């Protein structure tokens, strides 16, 4: 969902930033739910242990880098 978050963040439309926020929130919540159920039902894999934190870092890093590019943060 990270590419969609970035596209909406840079898109010049009055409601694009709101959609970007919604995408970020949905991605964060679904990641949390996915991790919860993976641990609850013991469905943890080595690939998941590597890729899940990587996907989290990519989403948050892309948000911070995008905010720096558009001037929201220094």
The 8 nearest C-alpha neighbors of each residue, nearest first, counted from 0:
[[1, 3, 2, 4, 26, 22, 23, 58],
 [0, 2, 4, 3, 58, 5, 61, 57],
 [3, 1, 5, 4, 0, 6, 7, 58],
 [4, 2, 6, 0, 5, 1, 7, 22],
 [3, 5, 19, 1, 2, 7, 6, 22],
 [4, 6, 8, 2, 3, 7, 1, 9],
 [7, 5, 3, 9, 8, 4, 10, 2],
 [8, 6, 10, 19, 15, 4, 9, 5],
 [7, 9, 5, 16, 19, 6, 10, 4],
 [10, 8, 6, 7, 5, 11, 15, 16],
 [11, 9, 7, 8, 12, 6, 15, 16],
 [12, 10, 9, 15, 13, 7, 8, 16],
 [11, 13, 15, 14, 10, 16, 7, 9],
 [14, 12, 15, 11, 16, 17, 10, 18],
 [13, 15, 17, 16, 12, 18, 11, 19],
 [16, 14, 18, 7, 12, 17, 13, 10],
 [17, 15, 19, 8, 18, 14, 20, 7],
 [18, 16, 20, 14, 19, 15, 21, 13],
 [19, 17, 21, 15, 20, 16, 22, 14],
 [18, 20, 16, 4, 7, 22, 17, 8],
 [19, 21, 17, 23, 18, 22, 24, 16],
 [22, 20, 18, 24, 23, 19, 25, 17],
 [23, 21, 19, 25, 20, 24, 4, 26],
 [22, 24, 20, 26, 21, 25, 27, 19],
 [23, 25, 27, 21, 26, 22, 28, 20],
 [24, 26, 22, 28, 27, 23, 29, 21],
 [27, 25, 23, 29, 24, 28, 22, 30],
 [26, 28, 24, 30, 25, 29, 23, 31],
 [27, 29, 31, 25, 30, 26, 24, 32],
 [30, 28, 32, 26, 31, 27, 33, 25],
 [31, 29, 33, 27, 28, 32, 26, 34],
 [30, 32, 28, 34, 29, 33, 35, 27],
 [31, 33, 29, 35, 34, 30, 28, 36],
 [34, 32, 30, 36, 31, 35, 29, 37],
 [35, 33, 37, 31, 32, 36, 30, 38],
 [36, 34, 32, 38, 33, 37, 39, 31],
 [35, 37, 39, 38, 33, 34, 40, 32],
 [38, 36, 42, 34, 35, 43, 40, 39],
 [37, 39, 41, 36, 35, 40, 34, 42],
 [40, 38, 36, 41, 37, 35, 42, 34],
 [39, 41, 42, 38, 37, 36, 43, 35],
 [42, 40, 38, 43, 39, 37, 36, 44],
 [43, 41, 37, 40, 38, 44, 39, 36],
 [42, 44, 41, 37, 38, 47, 45, 48],
 [45, 43, 47, 46, 48, 42, 49, 41],
 [44, 46, 48, 47, 49, 43, 50, 51],
 [47, 45, 49, 44, 48, 50, 51, 43],
 [48, 46, 50, 44, 49, 45, 51, 43],
 [47, 49, 45, 46, 50, 51, 44, 43],
 [48, 50, 46, 47, 51, 52, 45, 53],
 [49, 51, 53, 47, 52, 46, 48, 54],
 [52, 50, 54, 53, 47, 49, 48, 55],
 [53, 51, 55, 54, 50, 56, 49, 48],
 [52, 54, 50, 56, 51, 55, 57, 49],
 [55, 53, 57, 51, 52, 56, 50, 58],
 [56, 54, 52, 58, 53, 57, 59, 51],
 [55, 57, 53, 59, 54, 58, 60, 52],
 [56, 58, 54, 60, 55, 59, 61, 53],
 [59, 57, 55, 61, 56, 1, 60, 54],
 [58, 60, 62, 56, 61, 57, 55, 63],
 [61, 59, 63, 57, 62, 58, 56, 64],
 [60, 62, 64, 58, 59, 63, 57, 65],
 [61, 63, 59, 65, 60, 64, 66, 58],
 [62, 64, 66, 60, 65, 61, 67, 59],
 [65, 63, 67, 61, 66, 62, 60, 68],
 [66, 64, 68, 62, 67, 63, 61, 69],
 [67, 65, 71, 63, 69, 64, 68, 72],
 [68, 66, 72, 70, 64, 65, 69, 73],
 [67, 69, 65, 70, 66, 64, 71, 72],
 [70, 68, 66, 67, 71, 65, 9, 72],
 [71, 69, 67, 72, 68, 66, 73, 65],
 [70, 72, 66, 69, 67, 73, 68, 65],
 [73, 71, 67, 70, 66, 63, 69, 68],
 [72, 67, 70, 71, 66, 68, 69, 63]]
